[in-house]
Amino acid sequence: METEHFINPGYGWLCKHCRAETETRVGQRSAGRARFFTEGEAEDKEARLSTHALARWRDASRQSLVCPTCGIEEMLNKA
């Protein structure tokens, strides 16, 4: 499923803008290293999600998605 600002690959709604920015930043930083060298428990004492672009529902009616990173919001049509 896909909307103008969000995409759902099967595990949740992702912000397209933040996802592209994160992939670019991770690609530049890793420079060919395996993912487990750049993410994981040993990297930081504070836990972080590897998917920073995961959107949240605005309210319980689940009609509007919002990205907590960039703040972009979009109404979804349930029809």
PyMOL commands that set and color helices and strands:
alter all, ss='L'
color gray80, all
select helices_A, chain A and resi 16-30+35-38
alter helices_A, ss='H'
color red, helices_A
select strands_A, chain A and resi 6-7+14-15+56-57+64-66+73-75
alter strands_A, ss='S'
color yellow, strands_A
deselect
rebuild
show_as cartoon
